[in-house]
């Protein structure tokens, strides 16, 4: 009898152990998500500003991973039914393309509050998270000295501002700034007359000695004086100036582009991912971003939190005073046009 | 008597069969490897190229290749391949000739210099060329300070830079097979020609050059075919203005996730490569390239 009782106790103990064991693994799976961004100093900044504070507020663990290639990584996971990531940051253009391919879960706007984020950056399957801009920069060590081009109209004026130029091999960004070549103010750019924009690019093409395709490349082109002026991402321009390179850039006339957040289709913790996104884009956490990164908050309410002084805000690419001088890339406008525009862009570069 | 002969023949045949099966068994792993790693993927590539983006069976992916966007990259690709091959020959032939004439020790040392670029990453070499060739780079600065030119020459972010960078990478592929063949040409032939009254030039053209042709063809073929699929160097040194076939494959997958279109591009490239091989075979005979010559 005694031994029988003992035996029973042992069994129930084991059972209890198993149950609690299961329970704890289940809790662990639910309380941890994986967030993936571009890595490097940029993701470090995001991690400090948004990811880890959000984890703390939600009482969960946020693991981080890095993108290798961007959208193709997500595509591979979704199509291979092996989704490791719960929240992924991509460029807005990739978010649009990924949506067209049906790679993302729908965002739950009863959990996520999109007010404060420009409508151009709010879609069913993705939402903007940080702003960066393509700005006009020039090398001050050239013939022009300090009197380089200040507007895209100047950039197109090859008699007043002679020299070699570079533009990005990114159709949407370069076409948007070409729409300002004849002096169109930023708020009148959209809808873009594509024929006219391509014609403007055609005009400047003989003076464009290279079409850059990475941030590092355009930094070298400007720093090594391979070109006299060009379009460049604001973060890269900022790094150049800080490193003491003779580069000057102007935010006015910049083309604001965004990174956005998505939940890959088939992600393991969709509900928690929605909650995490809601936190990431909350004004409070967005306001932390400028402290660590040249990218600006996508949620403009961040500037009302009192976390940023007026002076600090003046340096942020998406602050109210800076955003007025720039144009926001409208991906909802671009979305249906993208396939044709890309094709036309390729043909244009080859002519 | 008759019996024993039969027995002998039978056992010989048995041995022969055994040897054949033994050899076949030894070759089997490599056959399987080639099948899994080469034949299957190419077959799959071809299969995928027959479906359009919506998954329907169609020739759409091949029809698209006649679009001017694609044909112009094809022209660029062949242009680059042709230029790189010709320049490699002009630079590589004398180099291989010199190597083959040097005493073995010195030749060994010089061969190391030819092979050295192999040990440096393509990416590093490509960036190095960028620094050398750019507007304020070493070459332009030197030429300007010597007073030879007033304005910098454009040598990078265009076709010139692409070809220079690619020739540097391709040169060993031409020199090494050429050197191998030149080494095996007996100096006695040239001496005999000289003995019969041919001057050095005549002896070279009529005796040495024809014998070195198999190596030259092999090298040229290697260079040209490798050029057709080049990606990194044109992407970096072309400044976005030299668009090769391989870049179209990349953008088909990266931008549009269109595996069918990319596969069709791959199949087309493969077919063109075979066409080049066929042509070379018709003109020179591939067998000669692999040592069954002379």
Interface residues (C-beta under 8 A of the other chain):
Chain A: X69 X71 X72 X75 X97 X101 X164 X169 X209 X210 X211 X212 X213 X217 X220 X224 X225 X226 X339 X342 X343 X346 X347 X349 X350
Chain B: X68 X69 X72 X73 X76 X130 X131 X134 X135 X136 X137 X154 X156 X157 X158 X235 X236 X239 X240 X241 X243 X251 X253 X254 X255 X256 X257
